[in-house]
Amino acid sequence: VQLQAYGGGLVQAGGSLRLSCAASGRTFSSIAMGWFRQTPGKEREFVAATSRSGGITYYADSVKGRFTISRDNAKNTVYLQMNSLKPEDTALYYCALGGGPIGSRRVDDFGSWGQGTLVTVSS
């Protein structure tokens, strides 16, 4: 499986961005998907995840109500709509395949990490 994340950029605080992650190489609809982020010197942290069908979604408390994860299985793509962005959302954002139980936020339960896309939020 290969994952390609894109859509990052520079945005002012309060603005919006939509990240996309395209998957290739296997049946996308059979896999849960997640987004994580990481800043220099810190551990990778969970942002959001969705079940195989997209019917179940869950979020880190820090982004709940501002970010929305969704997926289009026909396009083998998962999205992260980010609204009301804050400077503390600045990070390299990664998408990954979920392999653990639904509801997991553990980095070790995800894999096949994409290369990341950089989001910078200016104050």
GIPE-V261221 format. One record per pair of residues at least 12 apart in sequence whose ideal C-beta (glycine too) atoms are under 10 Angstrom apart, sorted by the first residue. I is the first residue (numbers start at 1). GAP is how many residues later the second one is. D is the distance in Angstrom with one decimal. If there is no record, write none. Layout:
i=I gap=GAP d=D
i=I gap=GAP d=D
This chain:
i=1 gap=22 d=6.2
i=1 gap=23 d=7.2
i=1 gap=24 d=4.3
i=1 gap=25 d=5.3
i=1 gap=26 d=9.9
i=1 gap=27 d=8.8
i=1 gap=30 d=8.0
i=1 gap=95 d=9.9
i=1 gap=96 d=6.2
i=1 gap=110 d=8.6
i=1 gap=111 d=4.6
i=1 gap=113 d=9.8
i=2 gap=20 d=8.7
i=2 gap=21 d=7.2
i=2 gap=22 d=5.2
i=2 gap=23 d=5.5
i=2 gap=24 d=9.6
i=2 gap=110 d=7.6
i=2 gap=112 d=7.9
i=2 gap=113 d=9.6
i=3 gap=18 d=5.6
i=3 gap=19 d=7.3
i=3 gap=20 d=5.5
i=3 gap=21 d=8.2
i=3 gap=22 d=9.0
i=3 gap=30 d=8.8
i=3 gap=73 d=9.9
i=3 gap=75 d=9.0
i=3 gap=91 d=8.3
i=3 gap=92 d=5.3
i=3 gap=93 d=7.0
i=3 gap=94 d=7.3
i=3 gap=108 d=9.8
i=3 gap=109 d=5.8
i=3 gap=110 d=6.9
i=3 gap=111 d=3.5
i=3 gap=112 d=8.0
i=3 gap=113 d=9.9
i=4 gap=16 d=8.5
i=4 gap=17 d=6.8
i=4 gap=18 d=4.8
i=4 gap=19 d=7.9
i=4 gap=20 d=7.8
i=4 gap=73 d=9.5
i=4 gap=91 d=8.5
i=4 gap=110 d=5.9
i=4 gap=111 d=7.3
i=4 gap=113 d=9.1
i=5 gap=14 d=6.3
i=5 gap=15 d=7.1
i=5 gap=16 d=4.6
i=5 gap=17 d=8.2
i=5 gap=30 d=8.5
i=5 gap=73 d=9.2
i=5 gap=75 d=9.0
i=5 gap=87 d=9.3
i=5 gap=88 d=6.6
i=5 gap=89 d=6.5
i=5 gap=90 d=4.9
i=5 gap=91 d=9.5
i=5 gap=108 d=9.1
i=5 gap=109 d=4.2
i=5 gap=110 d=6.7
i=5 gap=111 d=6.1
i=5 gap=112 d=4.5
i=5 gap=113 d=9.9
i=6 gap=13 d=7.3
i=6 gap=14 d=5.7
i=6 gap=15 d=7.8
i=6 gap=16 d=7.9
i=6 gap=89 d=9.9
i=6 gap=108 d=9.0
i=6 gap=109 d=9.4
i=6 gap=110 d=9.9
i=6 gap=111 d=5.4
i=7 gap=12 d=4.2
i=7 gap=13 d=5.0
i=7 gap=14 d=8.6
i=7 gap=72 d=8.3
i=7 gap=73 d=8.1
i=7 gap=74 d=9.9
i=7 gap=75 d=9.3
i=7 gap=86 d=8.7
i=7 gap=110 d=6.0
i=7 gap=112 d=8.6
i=8 gap=12 d=10.0
i=8 gap=74 d=9.8
i=8 gap=83 d=9.4
i=8 gap=84 d=8.1
i=8 gap=85 d=6.3
i=8 gap=108 d=8.2
i=8 gap=109 d=3.5
i=8 gap=110 d=4.6
i=8 gap=111 d=4.6
i=8 gap=112 d=7.8
i=9 gap=108 d=8.4
i=9 gap=109 d=7.8
i=9 gap=110 d=7.0
i=9 gap=111 d=7.3
i=9 gap=112 d=9.9
i=10 gap=80 d=9.5
i=10 gap=108 d=8.8
i=10 gap=109 d=8.4
i=10 gap=110 d=4.7
i=10 gap=111 d=8.0
i=10 gap=112 d=6.6
i=11 gap=71 d=8.6
i=11 gap=74 d=5.7
i=11 gap=78 d=9.2
i=11 gap=79 d=9.7
i=11 gap=108 d=7.5
i=11 gap=109 d=7.4
i=11 gap=110 d=5.7
i=11 gap=111 d=7.3
i=12 gap=73 d=8.0
i=12 gap=75 d=9.7
i=12 gap=109 d=7.3
i=12 gap=110 d=5.4
i=12 gap=111 d=8.1
i=13 gap=71 d=8.6
i=13 gap=72 d=6.3
i=13 gap=73 d=5.9
i=13 gap=74 d=5.9
i=13 gap=75 d=9.6
i=13 gap=76 d=8.9
i=13 gap=77 d=10.0
i=13 gap=108 d=5.7
i=13 gap=109 d=6.6
i=13 gap=110 d=5.3
i=14 gap=69 d=8.8
i=14 gap=70 d=6.1
i=14 gap=71 d=6.7
i=14 gap=72 d=8.2
i=14 gap=107 d=8.9
i=14 gap=109 d=9.8
i=15 gap=67 d=8.8
i=15 gap=68 d=8.3
i=15 gap=69 d=8.3
i=15 gap=70 d=5.4
i=15 gap=106 d=7.5
i=15 gap=107 d=9.1
i=16 gap=50 d=9.4
i=16 gap=65 d=7.2
i=16 gap=66 d=6.2
i=16 gap=67 d=4.7
i=16 gap=68 d=7.7
i=16 gap=69 d=6.7
i=17 gap=50 d=10.0
i=17 gap=63 d=8.4
i=17 gap=64 d=8.1
i=17 gap=65 d=5.0
i=17 gap=66 d=8.7
i=17 gap=68 d=6.8
i=17 gap=72 d=9.1
i=17 gap=76 d=9.3
i=17 gap=100 d=9.4
i=17 gap=102 d=6.2
i=17 gap=103 d=9.9
i=17 gap=104 d=8.7
i=18 gap=50 d=9.3
i=18 gap=52 d=9.7
i=18 gap=61 d=6.0
i=18 gap=62 d=7.0
i=18 gap=63 d=5.0
i=18 gap=64 d=7.1
i=18 gap=65 d=9.5
i=19 gap=16 d=7.1
i=19 gap=28 d=9.7
i=19 gap=48 d=9.5
i=19 gap=50 d=9.5
i=19 gap=59 d=8.8
i=19 gap=60 d=6.7
i=19 gap=61 d=4.2
i=19 gap=62 d=8.1
i=19 gap=63 d=7.0
i=19 gap=74 d=5.7
i=19 gap=75 d=9.8
i=19 gap=76 d=7.7
i=19 gap=98 d=6.0
i=19 gap=100 d=7.5
i=20 gap=52 d=9.5
i=20 gap=55 d=9.2
i=20 gap=57 d=5.7
i=20 gap=58 d=7.5
i=20 gap=59 d=5.5
i=20 gap=60 d=8.0
i=20 gap=75 d=8.7
i=20 gap=97 d=8.7
i=21 gap=12 d=7.2
i=21 gap=13 d=9.6
i=21 gap=14 d=7.6
i=21 gap=50 d=9.0
i=21 gap=55 d=9.3
i=21 gap=56 d=6.5
i=21 gap=57 d=4.8
i=21 gap=58 d=7.6
i=21 gap=59 d=7.8
i=21 gap=72 d=9.0
i=21 gap=73 d=8.6
i=21 gap=74 d=3.4
i=21 gap=75 d=8.6
i=21 gap=76 d=10.0
i=21 gap=93 d=6.0
i=21 gap=96 d=8.5
i=22 gap=53 d=7.6
i=22 gap=54 d=6.1
i=22 gap=55 d=5.1
i=22 gap=56 d=8.5
i=22 gap=73 d=9.0
i=22 gap=92 d=8.8
i=23 gap=48 d=9.6
i=23 gap=50 d=9.9
i=23 gap=52 d=9.5
i=23 gap=53 d=4.8
i=23 gap=54 d=7.2
i=23 gap=55 d=7.5
i=23 gap=72 d=8.1
i=23 gap=74 d=7.6
i=23 gap=89 d=8.3
i=23 gap=91 d=8.7
i=24 gap=52 d=6.6
i=25 gap=51 d=9.3
i=25 gap=87 d=8.7
i=26 gap=50 d=9.3
i=26 gap=71 d=8.9
i=26 gap=86 d=9.4
i=27 gap=25 d=9.6
i=27 gap=46 d=9.0
i=27 gap=49 d=9.0
i=28 gap=24 d=8.8
i=28 gap=43 d=8.1
i=28 gap=44 d=9.2
i=28 gap=45 d=5.8
i=28 gap=46 d=9.1
i=28 gap=47 d=8.6
i=28 gap=48 d=4.1
i=28 gap=49 d=8.0
i=28 gap=50 d=8.5
i=28 gap=69 d=9.3
i=29 gap=23 d=6.0
i=29 gap=24 d=7.5
i=29 gap=25 d=9.3
i=29 gap=42 d=8.5
i=29 gap=43 d=10.0
i=29 gap=44 d=4.0
i=29 gap=45 d=8.7
i=29 gap=47 d=8.3
i=30 gap=22 d=5.9
i=30 gap=23 d=10.0
i=30 gap=43 d=9.3
i=31 gap=20 d=9.6
i=31 gap=21 d=6.2
i=31 gap=40 d=9.8
i=31 gap=42 d=9.7
i=31 gap=45 d=10.0
i=31 gap=47 d=9.6
i=31 gap=65 d=9.9
i=31 gap=66 d=5.1
i=31 gap=67 d=6.5
i=31 gap=68 d=8.2
i=31 gap=81 d=8.9
i=32 gap=17 d=6.3
i=32 gap=18 d=6.6
i=32 gap=19 d=5.4
i=32 gap=20 d=5.7
i=32 gap=21 d=9.5
i=32 gap=22 d=9.7
i=32 gap=24 d=8.5
i=32 gap=39 d=9.5
i=32 gap=46 d=9.7
i=32 gap=64 d=9.6
i=32 gap=65 d=7.4
i=32 gap=66 d=3.1
i=32 gap=67 d=7.8
i=32 gap=68 d=8.4
i=32 gap=69 d=9.3
i=32 gap=70 d=6.4
i=32 gap=71 d=9.8
i=32 gap=72 d=8.7
i=32 gap=77 d=9.2
i=32 gap=78 d=8.6
i=33 gap=15 d=9.2
i=33 gap=16 d=6.6
i=33 gap=17 d=5.6
i=33 gap=18 d=8.6
i=33 gap=19 d=8.4
i=33 gap=21 d=9.0
i=33 gap=36 d=7.8
i=33 gap=37 d=10.0
i=33 gap=38 d=6.2
i=33 gap=44 d=9.5
i=33 gap=45 d=4.3
i=33 gap=46 d=9.8
i=33 gap=47 d=9.9
i=33 gap=62 d=6.5
i=33 gap=63 d=7.3
i=33 gap=64 d=6.5
i=33 gap=65 d=6.0
i=33 gap=77 d=8.6
i=34 gap=12 d=6.9
i=34 gap=13 d=7.5
i=34 gap=14 d=6.8
i=34 gap=15 d=3.7
i=34 gap=16 d=7.6
i=34 gap=24 d=9.4
i=34 gap=35 d=8.1
i=34 gap=44 d=8.4
i=34 gap=46 d=9.8
i=34 gap=60 d=8.8
i=34 gap=61 d=7.0
i=34 gap=62 d=5.2
i=34 gap=63 d=7.9
i=34 gap=64 d=5.3
i=34 gap=65 d=9.9
i=34 gap=66 d=9.7
i=34 gap=70 d=8.4
i=34 gap=71 d=8.4
i=34 gap=72 d=10.0
i=34 gap=73 d=9.4
i=34 gap=75 d=8.5
i=34 gap=76 d=5.2
i=34 gap=77 d=10.0
i=34 gap=79 d=10.0
i=35 gap=12 d=4.3
i=35 gap=13 d=5.0
i=35 gap=14 d=7.2
i=35 gap=15 d=9.1
i=35 gap=24 d=9.5
i=35 gap=25 d=9.5
i=35 gap=28 d=9.2
i=35 gap=32 d=8.2
i=35 gap=34 d=6.4
i=35 gap=43 d=7.7
i=35 gap=44 d=9.2
i=35 gap=45 d=4.9
i=35 gap=47 d=9.6
i=35 gap=58 d=6.1
i=35 gap=59 d=7.0
i=35 gap=60 d=5.6
i=35 gap=61 d=7.7
i=35 gap=75 d=9.5
i=35 gap=79 d=9.8
i=36 gap=12 d=8.9
i=36 gap=13 d=9.1
i=36 gap=24 d=9.3
i=36 gap=55 d=9.0
i=36 gap=56 d=9.3
i=36 gap=57 d=7.3
i=36 gap=58 d=4.9
i=36 gap=59 d=7.9
i=36 gap=60 d=6.3
i=36 gap=69 d=9.1
i=36 gap=71 d=6.7
i=36 gap=74 d=7.1
i=36 gap=77 d=8.1
i=36 gap=80 d=9.1
i=37 gap=23 d=9.1
i=37 gap=25 d=9.8
i=37 gap=26 d=9.2
i=37 gap=43 d=9.7
i=37 gap=52 d=7.8
i=37 gap=53 d=8.9
i=37 gap=54 d=3.7
i=37 gap=55 d=6.6
i=37 gap=56 d=4.9
i=37 gap=57 d=7.0
i=37 gap=79 d=8.7
i=37 gap=80 d=10.0
i=37 gap=82 d=7.7
i=38 gap=53 d=5.9
i=38 gap=54 d=5.3
i=38 gap=55 d=8.3
i=38 gap=56 d=7.0
i=38 gap=69 d=9.6
i=38 gap=78 d=7.7
i=39 gap=49 d=9.1
i=39 gap=50 d=9.9
i=39 gap=51 d=6.9
i=39 gap=52 d=4.8
i=39 gap=53 d=7.4
i=40 gap=51 d=9.3
i=40 gap=52 d=8.8
i=42 gap=49 d=8.5
i=43 gap=64 d=7.6
i=44 gap=47 d=9.2
i=44 gap=48 d=8.9
i=44 gap=50 d=7.0
i=44 gap=52 d=9.3
i=44 gap=63 d=5.3
i=44 gap=66 d=9.3
i=44 gap=69 d=8.8
i=44 gap=72 d=9.8
i=45 gap=15 d=6.9
i=45 gap=17 d=8.4
i=45 gap=46 d=8.3
i=45 gap=60 d=8.5
i=45 gap=62 d=8.2
i=46 gap=12 d=9.1
i=46 gap=13 d=8.6
i=46 gap=14 d=5.4
i=46 gap=16 d=9.7
i=46 gap=17 d=9.6
i=46 gap=50 d=9.9
i=46 gap=58 d=8.5
i=46 gap=59 d=3.9
i=46 gap=60 d=7.7
i=46 gap=61 d=7.4
i=46 gap=63 d=9.5
i=46 gap=64 d=8.5
i=47 gap=12 d=7.2
i=47 gap=13 d=5.5
i=47 gap=15 d=8.3
i=47 gap=16 d=5.8
i=47 gap=20 d=6.7
i=47 gap=22 d=8.1
i=47 gap=33 d=7.1
i=47 gap=35 d=9.1
i=47 gap=42 d=9.2
i=47 gap=44 d=8.7
i=47 gap=46 d=7.2
i=47 gap=47 d=9.0
i=47 gap=48 d=9.7
i=47 gap=58 d=9.2
i=48 gap=12 d=7.0
i=48 gap=15 d=6.6
i=48 gap=16 d=8.8
i=48 gap=19 d=5.8
i=48 gap=20 d=7.9
i=48 gap=21 d=4.0
i=48 gap=22 d=9.7
i=48 gap=30 d=9.5
i=48 gap=32 d=6.3
i=48 gap=33 d=9.9
i=48 gap=34 d=9.7
i=48 gap=57 d=9.6
i=49 gap=20 d=6.8
i=49 gap=29 d=9.3
i=49 gap=47 d=8.9
i=49 gap=49 d=6.0
i=49 gap=51 d=9.8
i=49 gap=53 d=8.0
i=49 gap=54 d=8.2
i=49 gap=55 d=7.6
i=49 gap=56 d=7.6
i=49 gap=60 d=9.3
i=49 gap=61 d=8.0
i=50 gap=18 d=9.9
i=50 gap=19 d=4.9
i=50 gap=20 d=7.0
i=50 gap=21 d=5.5
i=50 gap=28 d=6.6
i=50 gap=29 d=9.4
i=50 gap=30 d=9.8
i=50 gap=48 d=8.3
i=50 gap=52 d=9.3
i=51 gap=20 d=9.0
i=51 gap=47 d=8.2
i=51 gap=51 d=5.5
i=51 gap=52 d=9.4
i=52 gap=19 d=8.7
i=52 gap=21 d=8.2
i=52 gap=46 d=8.6
i=52 gap=50 d=8.9
i=53 gap=18 d=8.4
i=53 gap=20 d=7.8
i=54 gap=15 d=8.4
i=54 gap=16 d=6.2
i=54 gap=17 d=4.7
i=54 gap=18 d=8.4
i=54 gap=19 d=7.5
i=54 gap=24 d=8.6
i=56 gap=46 d=5.9
i=56 gap=47 d=8.1
i=57 gap=12 d=5.3
i=57 gap=13 d=7.7
i=57 gap=14 d=9.3
i=58 gap=44 d=8.2
i=58 gap=45 d=6.2
i=58 gap=46 d=9.3
i=58 gap=47 d=7.9
i=59 gap=46 d=9.5
i=60 gap=45 d=7.2
i=62 gap=24 d=9.0
i=62 gap=26 d=7.8
i=62 gap=27 d=8.3
i=63 gap=17 d=9.0
i=63 gap=19 d=7.7
i=63 gap=20 d=9.8
i=63 gap=21 d=9.6
i=63 gap=22 d=9.8
i=63 gap=23 d=9.5
i=63 gap=26 d=7.5
i=65 gap=18 d=8.9
i=65 gap=19 d=8.3
i=66 gap=15 d=9.2
i=66 gap=16 d=6.8
i=66 gap=17 d=5.3
i=66 gap=18 d=4.6
i=66 gap=19 d=7.6
i=66 gap=20 d=8.2
i=66 gap=23 d=8.4
i=67 gap=13 d=6.1
i=67 gap=14 d=6.6
i=67 gap=15 d=5.1
i=67 gap=16 d=7.2
i=67 gap=17 d=9.0
i=67 gap=18 d=9.2
i=67 gap=22 d=8.6
i=68 gap=12 d=7.4
i=68 gap=13 d=4.4
i=68 gap=14 d=8.2
i=68 gap=15 d=7.8
i=69 gap=12 d=7.9
i=69 gap=26 d=9.8
i=77 gap=18 d=9.6
i=78 gap=17 d=6.1
i=78 gap=18 d=9.8
i=78 gap=19 d=9.9
i=79 gap=16 d=9.6
i=80 gap=13 d=7.1
i=80 gap=15 d=8.0
i=80 gap=37 d=9.7
i=80 gap=39 d=9.5
i=82 gap=37 d=7.3
i=82 gap=39 d=9.0
i=85 gap=34 d=7.7
i=85 gap=35 d=9.7
i=85 gap=36 d=4.6
i=85 gap=37 d=9.5
i=86 gap=35 d=6.1
i=86 gap=37 d=8.5
i=87 gap=33 d=8.9
i=87 gap=34 d=5.0
i=87 gap=35 d=7.0
i=87 gap=36 d=4.7
i=88 gap=33 d=7.8
i=88 gap=35 d=9.8
i=89 gap=30 d=6.4
i=89 gap=31 d=9.2
i=89 gap=32 d=5.2
i=90 gap=28 d=8.5
i=90 gap=29 d=6.2
i=90 gap=30 d=5.2
i=90 gap=31 d=5.0
i=90 gap=32 d=8.5
i=90 gap=33 d=9.8
i=91 gap=25 d=9.0
i=91 gap=26 d=9.9
i=91 gap=27 d=7.9
i=91 gap=28 d=6.1
i=91 gap=29 d=8.8
i=91 gap=30 d=9.2
i=92 gap=23 d=9.2
i=92 gap=24 d=4.2
i=92 gap=25 d=7.2
i=92 gap=26 d=5.4
i=92 gap=27 d=7.7
i=92 gap=28 d=9.9
i=93 gap=21 d=9.1
i=93 gap=23 d=6.3
i=93 gap=24 d=5.4
i=93 gap=25 d=7.6
i=93 gap=26 d=5.6
i=94 gap=13 d=9.7
i=94 gap=16 d=8.8
i=94 gap=19 d=5.2
i=94 gap=20 d=5.7
i=94 gap=21 d=7.9
i=94 gap=22 d=4.8
i=94 gap=23 d=8.1
i=95 gap=15 d=9.0
i=95 gap=17 d=9.0
i=95 gap=18 d=7.6
i=95 gap=19 d=4.9
i=95 gap=20 d=9.6
i=95 gap=21 d=8.6
i=95 gap=22 d=8.7
i=96 gap=13 d=9.2
i=96 gap=14 d=3.8
i=96 gap=15 d=6.1
i=96 gap=16 d=6.2
i=96 gap=17 d=5.0
i=96 gap=18 d=7.1
i=97 gap=12 d=9.8
i=97 gap=13 d=6.4
i=97 gap=14 d=5.5
i=97 gap=15 d=4.5
i=97 gap=16 d=8.5
i=97 gap=17 d=9.6
i=98 gap=12 d=5.6
i=98 gap=13 d=8.5
i=98 gap=14 d=9.8
i=99 gap=12 d=5.8
i=99 gap=13 d=8.8
